[in-house]
């Protein structure tokens, strides 16, 4: 049995697609049963057909792998229901809303989505409701099975020694980086210039002399929406959006353009394209007031004082981050950069170009702080930062000393996987299992087939 710890995300990354929401593309029949949970032929083959439509390579035995994943999911759902594990309707509604926003972003508007699907947004949500509920129940059941699994240093050592010591992975240099950042404030004159510029764009749109999306493509300083005319799909309840942006957007009627307003990113105007309750499609233009050398130098002077305190030891790095850093993520990370997987050890390729150049030019050593240095973020917004090199590894073969945390994480995942497999081995024989002859050639379903055959012999 392949890793059941990761099967849920793998299954639903590919099966939650428009083909499933819009139409059945195979003649349906029941091809599997786990307890009282049925598996339809379309559940398996629609996924394969959709991959082919997207031009993806489909493995020869993809039907076997997908069938195994769905059998595993159904078994977890069945046990979750027996154990009275609950998933709230509000939670499912939030997941459905997020999925619909993804579809709307993909197809450009709610109307385009409904036209392609041949169904209303409400109907599409109902098509997905049971699927989303089963996924969440399976996740909860999986988490319950492994919640008490821990790993000891001895187990980590044994895990490492079982590896092929002549073929251990090689790791490039990695760093643990902390930052204290300050965002210089533009002068009032330059802020006024930006506001006047956006007011002029607003007048052009409202007079009909120019289209909003064309102005956005030409002038917005938001790289995430520049190419599609400043367009975003948003939801009033999402916490990821700037509050000022949401508040100004949801005051608008369709086609209306907002007054100029300020967010943490700069100054904006928004045009409401369409709205359905808490969901909306908007266009916006972002302009960031220019920062002069005077503002940069003022920020450098402020951080010079902070660096002096750090070097003197009168303040810790964590305290300095809490008092002086203007990076909102700092309060969650203590100023330390993190990768997508939550790791604080980052390869140089994961850092921005300016930060890599700073590390190479200054020859910063672990435990040292850089001088305050100007930089620009991914949106082009200027800032000044102190960089703290907390740790740096040298290029090396995997070993217990340098890679203990990484090895402990991997060893824990293996231990959880074994616990899940043991759980399945004990539970599957107690379930009624039926698998259609279409899948009798699937070697990966051997254990499931055995239990299915045992059920048939009992009848």
Buried (B, 14 or more C-beta within 10 A) or exposed (E): BEEBBEBBEBBBEBBBBBBBBBEBEBEEEEBBBBBEBEBBBBBBBBBBBBBEEEEEEEEEEBBBBBBBBBBBBBBBBBBBBEEEBEBEEEEBEBBBBEBBBEBBBEBBBBBEBBEBBEBEBEEBBEBBBEBBBBBBBBBBBBEBBBEEBEBEEEBBBEBBEEEEEEEBEEBEEBBBBBBBBBBBEBBEEBBEBBBEBBEEBBEBBBEEEBBBBEBBBEBBBBEEBBEBBBBBBBBBEBEEBEEBBBBBBBEBEEEEBBEBBBBEBBBBBBBBBBBEEEBBBBBBBBBBBEBBEEBBBBBBEBBEEBBEBBEEEEBEBEEBBBEBBBBEBBEEBBBBBBEEEEBBBBEBEBBEEBBBEBBEEBEBEEEBBBEBBBBEBEEEBBBBBBBBBBEBBEEBEBEBEBBBEBBBBBBBBBBBBEBBBEBBEEBBEEBBBBBBEBBEEBEBBEBBBEBBEEBEEEE
